[in-house]
Amino acid sequence: MPKTTKSGKVRESELPSTLRRSDDLAKRTFAKAHDAAAAEYGDEERAHRVAYSAVKHTHEKVGDHWEPKAENGPSDAQAAGGASTRRETHGGVDANASKQHLYDLARRLGVRGRSSMSKQELVDALERANDRETARSRDKG
């Protein structure tokens, strides 16, 4: 199903819930990348992956929504690769961000034990915290 109208406007009802709670740039990026990939590949699943990859270059997942990153670029090794890449992904957590940035996000999300965590442990903890927040938001509404 197209994520944009013929005039190019985003169909919010067609977006994943985490993107509906995000800024307009994240919504437009996902919708346009999705529609272009769907037209190119004719495969809904692949279009969805391409669209999320595009969003991960400009945004990072924080709790139940996406926020703009300080610097554009891939969020993890999988996002940096191509269609045939099979590496670990981190669900929208910017694994390439500084440890301090990850720590600050962990503080915002109330991750316990963050002060003694390594960078990889912070990435993993943020991924779990994001999943919890997304599930809570979906349960509410």
C-alpha positions as CSV (number, residue, x, y, z in Angstrom):
1,M,0.0,0.0,0.0
2,P,1.5,3.4,-0.9
3,K,2.5,5.6,2.0
4,T,2.0,8.8,0.0
5,T,-0.9,10.3,-2.0
6,K,-0.6,11.1,-5.7
7,S,0.3,14.7,-4.6
8,G,3.1,13.4,-2.4
9,K,1.5,13.9,1.0
10,V,2.2,11.3,3.6
11,R,-0.6,9.0,4.5
12,E,-0.1,8.8,8.3
13,S,-2.6,6.0,8.7
14,E,-0.3,3.8,6.6
15,L,2.8,4.5,8.7
16,P,4.1,2.3,11.5
17,S,3.1,3.6,14.9
18,T,6.6,4.7,15.9
19,L,6.7,6.9,12.9
20,R,3.3,8.4,13.5
21,R,4.7,9.7,16.8
22,S,7.8,11.2,15.0
23,D,8.6,14.4,13.3
24,D,7.5,15.3,9.7
25,L,10.9,14.6,8.2
26,A,11.0,11.0,9.6
27,K,7.5,10.5,8.2
28,R,8.3,11.9,4.7
29,T,11.6,10.0,4.6
30,F,10.0,6.7,5.4
31,A,7.0,7.2,3.1
32,K,9.0,8.3,0.0
33,A,11.7,5.7,0.4
34,H,9.0,3.0,0.9
35,D,7.0,4.0,-2.2
36,A,10.2,4.3,-4.4
37,A,11.4,0.9,-3.2
38,A,8.0,-0.7,-3.7
39,A,7.9,0.6,-7.3
40,E,11.5,-0.6,-7.9
41,Y,11.3,-4.0,-6.3
42,G,7.6,-4.9,-6.2
43,D,8.1,-6.4,-2.8
44,E,6.4,-5.0,0.3
45,E,8.8,-6.5,2.8
46,R,11.9,-5.2,0.9
47,A,10.3,-1.8,0.6
48,H,9.7,-1.7,4.3
49,R,13.4,-2.6,5.0
50,V,14.6,0.1,2.6
51,A,12.4,2.7,4.2
52,Y,13.5,2.0,7.7
53,S,17.1,2.0,6.5
54,A,16.5,5.5,5.1
55,V,15.0,6.7,8.3
56,K,18.0,5.3,10.3
57,H,20.4,7.5,8.3
58,T,18.7,10.7,9.6
59,H,16.9,9.6,12.8
60,E,17.4,7.3,15.8
61,K,14.8,5.5,17.8
62,V,14.2,7.0,21.3
63,G,11.6,5.3,23.3
64,D,8.4,5.0,21.2
65,H,9.4,7.4,18.4
66,W,12.2,8.6,16.1
67,E,14.3,11.7,16.7
68,P,16.7,13.5,14.4
69,K,20.3,12.5,14.8
70,A,23.1,15.1,15.3
71,E,24.9,13.8,12.2
72,N,23.4,11.9,9.3
73,G,24.8,8.5,8.5
74,P,24.2,4.8,9.1
75,S,23.2,3.8,12.6
76,D,24.9,0.4,12.6
77,A,26.8,-2.1,10.5
78,Q,23.7,-3.4,8.8
79,A,22.5,0.0,7.8
80,A,25.9,0.7,6.3
81,G,25.7,-2.4,4.1
82,G,23.6,-3.2,1.0
83,A,20.7,-5.5,0.4
84,S,22.9,-8.6,0.7
85,T,24.4,-7.5,4.1
86,R,23.5,-9.8,7.0
87,R,24.8,-8.1,10.1
88,E,23.3,-7.4,13.5
89,T,20.9,-4.4,13.6
90,H,20.0,-2.5,16.7
91,G,16.4,-1.6,16.1
92,G,17.0,2.1,15.4
93,V,19.6,2.7,18.2
94,D,22.5,4.7,16.7
95,A,25.3,2.2,17.6
96,N,27.7,4.6,15.9
97,A,27.0,7.4,18.3
98,S,29.4,8.3,21.1
99,K,29.2,6.5,24.4
100,Q,28.2,9.8,26.1
101,H,25.3,10.2,23.7
102,L,24.1,6.7,24.4
103,Y,24.5,7.3,28.2
104,D,22.4,10.5,27.9
105,L,19.7,8.6,26.1
106,A,19.8,5.8,28.7
107,R,19.4,8.4,31.4
108,R,16.3,9.9,29.6
109,L,14.8,6.4,29.3
110,G,15.5,5.5,32.9
111,V,17.9,2.6,32.1
112,R,19.2,1.2,35.4
113,G,22.9,0.4,35.8
114,R,23.9,2.6,32.9
115,S,26.9,4.2,34.6
116,S,28.8,0.9,34.7
117,M,27.8,-0.2,31.2
118,S,30.1,-0.5,28.2
119,K,29.1,1.1,24.9
120,Q,27.8,-2.2,23.5
121,E,25.8,-2.8,26.8
122,L,24.3,0.7,26.5
123,V,23.2,-0.1,22.9
124,D,21.6,-3.3,23.9
125,A,19.9,-1.7,27.0
126,L,18.6,1.1,24.8
127,E,17.2,-1.4,22.3
128,R,15.3,-3.1,25.1
129,A,14.1,0.2,26.6
130,N,12.9,1.3,23.1
131,D,11.0,-2.0,22.7
132,R,9.3,-1.6,26.1
133,E,8.3,2.0,25.4
134,T,6.9,1.1,21.9
135,A,4.9,-1.8,23.4
136,R,3.5,0.5,26.1
137,S,2.5,3.1,23.5
138,R,0.8,0.4,21.4
139,D,-1.1,-0.9,24.4
140,K,-2.4,2.5,25.1
141,G,-3.8,3.3,21.8
